[in-house]
Amino acid sequence: MYKSTGDSVYLHEALSASRWLIEEAGFVRTRAGIWFHYSDHPSLRYTIYNVTGLAVGFLSKLSGTIFKIDRKSEKMMEYAQFLWSLAADGSRFLLNNKHRSGLWCYSARNNIIDNIHNGSILTGLWEFTLVAGNRNRHHLNDLLELTDKYYLKFYNKV
């Protein structure tokens, strides 16, 4: 909404949401990257892949927005860089944790591969790629291939 209206209240809400996602819901750092928790409730602290996809998209767009509008504030620039690093590590985690089919299972506890959750993962990865521009060219071919697999699995039915 901030990009559409320019009203700083939306930017402040997005910053608040990012702090909740990072500080309260939390994330786990692994060798393959990071994944975000679905919630701050202990029963939901396991890998649910689309949560990380959504977080990657959100954090990369917020980071890109901050970089565009607030270059004078060193604190905001550092926070934007931090958000970007989390988005990049989340993107790396997703690309390193695909199912053998080339898509993603719902979670580490459930191997169902469904349309809605894979769609949100791909959306997050595309949002990251669009914000990254030339910084993320090496992932572009992977993302195009994943999008093709997604389309063929869920929409190319006779």
C-alpha positions, -999 to 999 in steps of 0.1 A, spaced: 0 0 0 29 24 7 41 22 -29 5 30 -41 -3 58 -17 30 71 -3 13 72 31 40 65 56 16 47 80 17 17 56 55 17 57 55 18 95 30 -11 95 52 -31 71 82 -24 93 63 -36 124 52 -68 106 89 -75 96 99 -71 133 72 -95 143 82 -120 117 119 -119 126 118 -113 164 86 -131 175 78 -158 150 115 -162 143 136 -182 119 161 -210 119 195 -207 103 209 -238 86 238 -246 62 212 -245 33 199 -210 43 171 -199 66 135 -209 71 108 -189 89 85 -202 115 48 -201 108 40 -186 142 55 -179 175 36 -209 190 58 -239 197 35 -263 179 42 -245 146 79 -243 148 88 -267 120 96 -262 83 65 -251 63 80 -241 30 55 -216 18 59 -195 49 95 -190 39 84 -182 3 60 -155 16 87 -141 39 112 -140 11 88 -120 -11 78 -96 17 112 -89 31 128 -84 -3 101 -59 -13 103 -41 20 141 -39 17 138 -26 -19 113 0 -8 136 12 20 166 14 -3 146 36 -27 131 60 -2 154 64 29 190 65 18 198 93 43 192 72 74 221 49 81 200 29 106 173 23 80 199 14 54 214 -12 78 179 -26 85 172 -28 47 204 -47 42 195 -70 71 161 -77 55 178 -83 22 202 -108 37 173 -127 53 154 -128 20 185 -140 1 191 -167 27 155 -178 26 156 -179 -12 187 -201 -10 170 -224 16 140 -229 -7 161 -236 -38 182 -261 -18 152 -279 -3 130 -289 -32 113 -323 -34 127 -347 -60 98 -336 -83 114 -301 -84 86 -285 -64 80 -283 -26 61 -305 -2 38 -287 22 62 -291 51 90 -312 66 62 -332 82 38 -336 53 50 -346 18 19 -335 -1 27 -312 -30 -2 -288 -37 -10 -259 -59 -16 -231 -34 15 -236 -13 38 -240 -43 22 -209 -59 30 -188 -29 66 -201 -28 71 -193 -64 55 -158 -59 80 -151 -31 109 -162 -52 98 -141 -82 93 -111 -60 129 -116 -46 142 -120 -82 124 -88 -94 138 -67 -66 173 -83 -69 175 -75 -106 211 -82 -118 222 -93 -84 202 -125 -88 206 -135 -124 220 -170 -115 187 -180 -99 166 -168 -129 170 -200 -149 162 -222 -118 131 -201 -112 119 -203 -148 123 -241 -147 104 -243 -114 76 -222 -128 74 -246 -157 72 -276 -134 45 -259 -114 24 -251 -144 28 -286 -159 19 -303 -126 -12 -282 -117 -25 -267 -149 -15 -288 -179 -43 -313 -174 -64 -327 -202 
